[in-house]
């Protein structure tokens, strides 16, 4: 393939940076290494490239830097923790901050989702939630409940369990059948374009779950997994009544309802979790990303007391109740970062700030209607997506757009020909205007 290297332009005395050894995730590596875009610094709402150019981060990293980049409070908390206690195995031993962070998260979760299991990513959170669901039904003697229901166009991470649940074809097609016993409901994007907030139509799509109950038998289904807002596939907001109907069907047939809130968790919808924004409480909820403001890798699973207690009580006294965990579950540095992040959210009122800014942000995004190359806009809270007209090769135009936007001073996430916009909660109206203007100019020239 030849040799690729890059010379950092603000450090000409440094030897060239070899690009060969790193295999980048979810990246067209050959394309990137032929024309790399390198970030060397970040602060607040901005990235800085190796020329010193400012690039406004319109996707909060990957929906995770909600409080803005390089918060000193978080860095200092992690530094202090690593000087006091760098690591203790989470099996049979513990450290105080893991208990403290679990309590703080439980203050934010809805209903009785008060039992917190720590992991290291959203992907691990999803696989953990699957195991919790299986363990719950086994504890109650319903060992036949091994099937899972998910959705087309869903994204639930990249571990084999999450890949099986996911409904994005390119994330599945090269890896064989994966985990068996997963079926998919239809996605909720209908033909109604430029719908602001929750669509009026589509609640009946939740009855796909009932169809699977009738086809496979409720006694074989463990859980139904959904993102309250399907995120990576392009911000598919749930139709009015859709999540409520899923909750009703799950209750009627003793199926666990799991919300994947890895993207929507910690304020993206204006409430701590989308479950609260939409008024529907699941039995299990996954989270990651904004939990530590991306300063440390961390995820978590919130489990209802009912589900947790059933698993606990089924085990013999003194026995391990749940055979699952990771070396870095509840890592001390990650817990320190999580606690500092929750302090920032609380002290600066960032969830409330996101809620107040959301209408202005949504108006700005929906004003892209009529802009050259834009075919649809969707959004809720501080999260929106727009589709660009395909050139016949799915994803090629979206990839070109994100590169041109970066060159014009704006960073965002694209999935295929959908561009996802999710600014940090510290953004102001002038920042939304800047994002809008850069989008409009770049789209017009695409």
SULLINTA-V871163 format. One record per residue. N is the residue number from 1. RES is the residue in one letter. NEAR is the number of other C-alpha atoms within 12 Angstrom. Layout:
# SULLINTA-V871163
n:N res:RES near:NEAR
n:N res:RES near:NEAR
This chain:
# SULLINTA-V871163
n:1 res:X near:10
n:2 res:X near:10
n:3 res:X near:14
n:4 res:X near:21
n:5 res:X near:20
n:6 res:X near:24
n:7 res:X near:20
n:8 res:X near:22
n:9 res:X near:20
n:10 res:X near:18
n:11 res:X near:16
n:12 res:X near:13
n:13 res:X near:10
n:14 res:X near:12
n:15 res:X near:12
n:16 res:X near:16
n:17 res:X near:21
n:18 res:X near:18
n:19 res:X near:25
n:20 res:X near:19
n:21 res:X near:12
n:22 res:X near:15
n:23 res:X near:14
n:24 res:X near:15
n:25 res:X near:9
n:26 res:X near:16
n:27 res:X near:17
n:28 res:X near:17
n:29 res:X near:20
n:30 res:X near:18
n:31 res:X near:18
n:32 res:X near:24
n:33 res:X near:25
n:34 res:X near:17
n:35 res:X near:18
n:36 res:X near:26
n:37 res:X near:30
n:38 res:X near:29
n:39 res:X near:27
n:40 res:X near:20
n:41 res:X near:21
n:42 res:X near:25
n:43 res:X near:25
n:44 res:X near:30
n:45 res:X near:37
n:46 res:X near:37
n:47 res:X near:33
n:48 res:X near:27
n:49 res:X near:28
n:50 res:X near:22
n:51 res:X near:20
n:52 res:X near:19
n:53 res:X near:23
n:54 res:X near:24
n:55 res:X near:38
n:56 res:X near:42
n:57 res:X near:46
n:58 res:X near:49
n:59 res:X near:41
n:60 res:X near:41
n:61 res:X near:38
n:62 res:X near:31
n:63 res:X near:45
n:64 res:X near:41
n:65 res:X near:44
n:66 res:X near:49
n:67 res:X near:47
n:68 res:X near:39
n:69 res:X near:37
n:70 res:X near:27
n:71 res:X near:28
n:72 res:X near:21
n:73 res:X near:27
n:74 res:X near:34
n:75 res:X near:26
n:76 res:X near:20
n:77 res:X near:29
n:78 res:X near:30
n:79 res:X near:22
n:80 res:X near:21
n:81 res:X near:26
n:82 res:X near:20
n:83 res:X near:14
n:84 res:X near:17
n:85 res:X near:22
n:86 res:X near:20
n:87 res:X near:25
n:88 res:X near:22
n:89 res:X near:19
n:90 res:X near:24
n:91 res:X near:19
n:92 res:X near:12
n:93 res:X near:15
n:94 res:X near:20
n:95 res:X near:27
n:96 res:X near:23
n:97 res:X near:30
n:98 res:X near:34
n:99 res:X near:26
n:100 res:X near:22
n:101 res:X near:37
n:102 res:X near:34
n:103 res:X near:23
n:104 res:X near:27
n:105 res:X near:42
n:106 res:X near:28
n:107 res:X near:21
n:108 res:X near:30
n:109 res:X near:39
n:110 res:X near:31
n:111 res:X near:24
n:112 res:X near:24
n:113 res:X near:34
n:114 res:X near:30
n:115 res:X near:35
n:116 res:X near:38
n:117 res:X near:45
n:118 res:X near:42
n:119 res:X near:38
n:120 res:X near:35
n:121 res:X near:39
n:122 res:X near:41
n:123 res:X near:36
n:124 res:X near:37
n:125 res:X near:44
n:126 res:X near:48
n:127 res:X near:40
n:128 res:X near:42
n:129 res:X near:50
n:130 res:X near:46
n:131 res:X near:34
n:132 res:X near:43
n:133 res:X near:42
n:134 res:X near:34
n:135 res:X near:34
n:136 res:X near:39
n:137 res:X near:31
n:138 res:X near:27
n:139 res:X near:27
n:140 res:X near:24
n:141 res:X near:15
n:142 res:X near:21
n:143 res:X near:18
n:144 res:X near:22
n:145 res:X near:34
n:146 res:X near:32
n:147 res:X near:36
n:148 res:X near:42
n:149 res:X near:43
n:150 res:X near:44
n:151 res:X near:38
n:152 res:X near:32
n:153 res:X near:34
n:154 res:X near:41
n:155 res:X near:44
n:156 res:X near:47
n:157 res:X near:36
n:158 res:X near:28
n:159 res:X near:25
n:160 res:X near:26
n:161 res:X near:33
n:162 res:X near:39
n:163 res:X near:35
n:164 res:X near:41
n:165 res:X near:45
n:166 res:X near:43
n:167 res:X near:33
n:168 res:X near:30
n:169 res:X near:20
n:170 res:X near:21
n:171 res:X near:29
n:172 res:X near:27
n:173 res:X near:14
n:174 res:X near:13
n:175 res:X near:16
n:176 res:X near:14
n:177 res:X near:17
n:178 res:X near:20
n:179 res:X near:22
n:180 res:X near:17
n:181 res:X near:23
n:182 res:X near:33
n:183 res:X near:33
n:184 res:X near:29
n:185 res:X near:30
n:186 res:X near:25
n:187 res:X near:37
n:188 res:X near:38
n:189 res:X near:32
n:190 res:X near:23
n:191 res:X near:14
n:192 res:X near:20
n:193 res:X near:24
n:194 res:X near:31
n:195 res:X near:30
n:196 res:X near:33
n:197 res:X near:34
n:198 res:X near:31
n:199 res:X near:26
n:200 res:X near:21
n:201 res:X near:22
n:202 res:X near:26
n:203 res:X near:27
n:204 res:X near:26
n:205 res:X near:28
n:206 res:X near:35
n:207 res:X near:26
n:208 res:X near:29
n:209 res:X near:43
n:210 res:X near:28
n:211 res:X near:21
n:212 res:X near:32
n:213 res:X near:30
n:214 res:X near:16
n:215 res:X near:14
n:216 res:X near:22
n:217 res:X near:20
n:218 res:X near:30
n:219 res:X near:27
n:220 res:X near:30
n:221 res:X near:37
n:222 res:X near:42
n:223 res:X near:47
n:224 res:X near:51
n:225 res:X near:50
n:226 res:X near:51
n:227 res:X near:47
n:228 res:X near:51
n:229 res:X near:48
n:230 res:X near:41
n:231 res:X near:45
n:232 res:X near:39
n:233 res:X near:39
n:234 res:X near:39
n:235 res:X near:46
n:236 res:X near:44
n:237 res:X near:44
n:238 res:X near:41
n:239 res:X near:32
n:240 res:X near:24
n:241 res:X near:26
n:242 res:X near:33
n:243 res:X near:40
n:244 res:X near:26
n:245 res:X near:26
n:246 res:X near:41
n:247 res:X near:35
n:248 res:X near:24
n:249 res:X near:28
n:250 res:X near:33
n:251 res:X near:21
n:252 res:X near:17
n:253 res:X near:25
n:254 res:X near:28
n:255 res:X near:39
n:256 res:X near:45
n:257 res:X near:44
n:258 res:X near:47
n:259 res:X near:48
n:260 res:X near:51
n:261 res:X near:51
n:262 res:X near:46
n:263 res:X near:49
n:264 res:X near:48
n:265 res:X near:48
n:266 res:X near:48
n:267 res:X near:50
n:268 res:X near:52
n:269 res:X near:44
n:270 res:X near:32
n:271 res:X near:32
n:272 res:X near:38
n:273 res:X near:43
n:274 res:X near:44
n:275 res:X near:41
n:276 res:X near:26
n:277 res:X near:30
n:278 res:X near:31
n:279 res:X near:20
n:280 res:X near:29
n:281 res:X near:34
n:282 res:X near:45
n:283 res:X near:42
n:284 res:X near:47
n:285 res:X near:54
n:286 res:X near:55
n:287 res:X near:49
n:288 res:X near:45
n:289 res:X near:41
n:290 res:X near:49
n:291 res:X near:53
n:292 res:X near:49
n:293 res:X near:46
n:294 res:X near:33
n:295 res:X near:36
n:296 res:X near:35
n:297 res:X near:34
n:298 res:X near:41
n:299 res:X near:50
n:300 res:X near:51
n:301 res:X near:49
n:302 res:X near:47
n:303 res:X near:43
n:304 res:X near:33
n:305 res:X near:23
n:306 res:X near:26
n:307 res:X near:37
n:308 res:X near:33
n:309 res:X near:23
n:310 res:X near:24
n:311 res:X near:30
n:312 res:X near:25
n:313 res:X near:22
n:314 res:X near:22
n:315 res:X near:20
n:316 res:X near:12
n:317 res:X near:9
n:318 res:X near:10
n:319 res:X near:13
n:320 res:X near:16
n:321 res:X near:22
n:322 res:X near:27
n:323 res:X near:16
n:324 res:X near:22
n:325 res:X near:28
n:326 res:X near:23
n:327 res:X near:18
n:328 res:X near:29
n:329 res:X near:35
n:330 res:X near:43
n:331 res:X near:41
n:332 res:X near:38
n:333 res:X near:38
n:334 res:X near:45
n:335 res:X near:47
n:336 res:X near:42
n:337 res:X near:41
n:338 res:X near:45
n:339 res:X near:39
n:340 res:X near:38
n:341 res:X near:43
n:342 res:X near:36
n:343 res:X near:26
n:344 res:X near:28
n:345 res:X near:39
n:346 res:X near:22
n:347 res:X near:15
n:348 res:X near:18
n:349 res:X near:23
n:350 res:X near:34
n:351 res:X near:37
n:352 res:X near:24
n:353 res:X near:32
n:354 res:X near:36
n:355 res:X near:29
n:356 res:X near:25
n:357 res:X near:34
n:358 res:X near:37
n:359 res:X near:25
n:360 res:X near:27
n:361 res:X near:40
n:362 res:X near:37
n:363 res:X near:28
n:364 res:X near:34
n:365 res:X near:45
n:366 res:X near:33
n:367 res:X near:24
n:368 res:X near:34
n:369 res:X near:28
n:370 res:X near:18
n:371 res:X near:26
n:372 res:X near:20
n:373 res:X near:28
n:374 res:X near:33
n:375 res:X near:25
n:376 res:X near:34
n:377 res:X near:39
n:378 res:X near:45
n:379 res:X near:41
n:380 res:X near:47
n:381 res:X near:44
n:382 res:X near:51
n:383 res:X near:54
n:384 res:X near:49
n:385 res:X near:51
n:386 res:X near:46
n:387 res:X near:40
n:388 res:X near:40
n:389 res:X near:26
n:390 res:X near:21
n:391 res:X near:16
n:392 res:X near:12
n:393 res:X near:13
n:394 res:X near:19
n:395 res:X near:24
n:396 res:X near:23
n:397 res:X near:27
n:398 res:X near:35
n:399 res:X near:32
n:400 res:X near:32
n:401 res:X near:40
n:402 res:X near:36
n:403 res:X near:29
n:404 res:X near:26
n:405 res:X near:34
n:406 res:X near:34
n:407 res:X near:27
n:408 res:X near:28
n:409 res:X near:32
n:410 res:X near:39
n:411 res:X near:41
n:412 res:X near:41
n:413 res:X near:40
n:414 res:X near:39
n:415 res:X near:35
n:416 res:X near:34
n:417 res:X near:32
n:418 res:X near:37
n:419 res:X near:43
n:420 res:X near:43
n:421 res:X near:46
n:422 res:X near:51
n:423 res:X near:50
n:424 res:X near:46
n:425 res:X near:46
n:426 res:X near:39
n:427 res:X near:36
n:428 res:X near:24
n:429 res:X near:24
n:430 res:X near:17
n:431 res:X near:27
n:432 res:X near:34
n:433 res:X near:25
n:434 res:X near:28
n:435 res:X near:37
n:436 res:X near:33
n:437 res:X near:24
n:438 res:X near:32
n:439 res:X near:43
n:440 res:X near:30
n:441 res:X near:22
n:442 res:X near:29
n:443 res:X near:32
n:444 res:X near:19
n:445 res:X near:16
n:446 res:X near:26
